[in-house]
């Protein structure tokens, strides 16, 4: 069975078993945003008159980020350059935390969800799938076994 059909089968099953009227909140509300490709917002304040053009350039470049198409290393390097240009004109500007951006991009690369039964793992995947609507999320015991075998055979760097 191909992954698209398997995903559609899993999606239909999740819709049947997860029809409920309650809303779950995650411990870290930004986690789902990170997984669906969103970046932390750029914060603005009143003292930005002298850096308007630089901020416009930063906002334009920042808004073009696409998790699936953007070269992440090049993106981070360009953001560093743009932030340095802003800091040269206004050393007290802290509208974007580069560390948070890098951390968010790292979280978007891979996520392994595990835990005891009944804590909401499948519901989380359902919510993620509804937000992303891409077909590379595939949850099944057979795929999980393959992934575990692959991870067990992979030598991790120390």
C-alpha positions in Angstrom: 0.0 0.0 0.0 1.4 3.4 -0.9 1.8 6.0 1.8 -0.9 8.3 0.4 -3.5 5.6 0.6 -2.2 4.6 4.0 -2.4 8.2 5.2 -5.9 8.6 3.9 -6.9 5.4 5.7 -5.4 6.6 8.9 -7.0 10.0 8.6 -10.5 8.5 8.1 -10.0 6.3 11.1 -8.9 9.2 13.3 -11.9 11.3 12.2 -14.2 8.4 13.3 -12.6 7.9 16.7 -11.7 11.5 17.6 -15.0 13.4 17.2 -15.2 15.2 20.5 -16.2 18.6 21.9 -13.1 19.3 24.0 -10.0 21.2 23.2 -6.6 20.0 24.2 -3.8 22.5 25.0 -0.2 21.6 24.7 2.4 22.4 27.4 4.4 24.4 24.8 1.8 26.1 22.5 4.6 27.1 20.1 5.6 23.5 19.4 2.8 22.8 16.9 3.6 26.1 15.1 7.2 25.1 14.8 6.3 21.7 13.4 4.0 23.2 10.7 6.8 25.5 9.5 6.0 28.8 11.3 8.8 30.9 12.7 8.8 33.1 15.8 7.3 36.6 15.1 9.4 39.7 14.7 8.5 42.1 17.5 8.3 45.9 16.8 8.5 48.9 19.1 8.2 52.6 18.8 11.9 53.4 18.3 12.3 52.0 14.9 12.1 55.1 12.7 15.8 55.1 11.8 15.7 51.4 10.7 12.5 51.2 8.7 14.1 50.2 5.4 16.2 47.5 7.1 13.2 46.1 8.9 11.2 46.1 5.7 14.0 44.1 4.1 14.1 41.7 7.1 10.3 41.3 7.1 10.3 40.5 3.4 13.1 38.0 3.5 11.7 36.4 6.7 8.2 36.0 5.3 9.6 34.1 2.3 10.7 31.2 4.5 9.3 27.9 3.3 10.3 24.9 5.3 10.2 22.5 2.3 12.0 24.7 -0.2 14.3 27.1 1.7 18.0 26.3 2.2 17.9 26.6 6.0 21.7 27.3 6.5 21.6 30.1 3.9 18.4 31.5 5.4 19.9 31.7 8.9 23.1 33.2 7.6 21.1 35.9 5.7 19.0 36.6 8.8 22.2 37.1 10.8 23.5 39.6 8.2 20.2 41.5 8.2 20.1 41.6 12.0 23.8 42.9 12.1 22.9 45.7 9.6 20.0 46.7 11.9 22.2 46.5 15.0 24.8 48.8 13.3 22.1 51.5 13.1 20.3 50.7 16.3 22.3 48.6 18.8 19.3 48.4 21.2 16.9 46.6 18.7 15.9 43.1 19.9 12.9 42.4 17.8 14.1 38.9 16.7 15.9 36.3 18.7 18.2 34.5 16.3 18.6 31.6 18.7 14.8 31.0 18.8 14.7 31.1 15.0 17.5 28.5 14.8 15.9 26.3 17.5 12.5 26.5 15.7 14.1 25.4 12.4 15.9 22.5 14.1 12.6 21.4 15.6 11.0 21.3 12.1 13.5 18.8 10.8 12.5 15.7 12.8 10.1 14.8 15.6 9.7 11.4 17.3 6.6 11.1 19.4 6.6 8.4 22.1 4.9 7.8 25.4 2.4 5.7 27.3 -1.0 4.9 25.8 -3.8 7.5 26.2 -1.8 10.7 26.4 -2.8 12.1 23.0 -0.1 11.0 20.6 -2.5 10.1 17.8 -4.6 13.1 18.4 -1.5 15.3 18.1 -0.6 13.7 14.8 -4.2 14.2 13.6 -4.0 17.9 14.5 -0.6 18.2 12.9 -1.8 16.5 9.7 -4.8 18.8 9.5 -2.6 21.9 9.8 0.1 20.8 7.4 -1.9 18.8 4.9 1.2 17.1 3.4 1.6 13.4 2.7 4.8 12.6 4.5 3.2 11.9 7.9 2.6 8.2 8.0 1.6 6.4 11.2 1.2 2.7 11.3 2.7 -0.1 13.4 4.6 -1.5 10.4 6.2 1.8 9.6 6.9 2.4 13.2 8.7 -1.0 13.3 10.8 -0.1 10.3 11.7 3.3 11.7 12.7 1.7 15.0 14.9 -0.8 13.2 16.5 2.0 11.2 17.1 4.1 14.3 18.6 1.1 16.2 21.0 0.3 13.4 22.1 4.0 13.0 25.2 5.0 14.8 24.5 8.3 16.4 27.3 10.9 16.8 28.6 11.4 20.4 
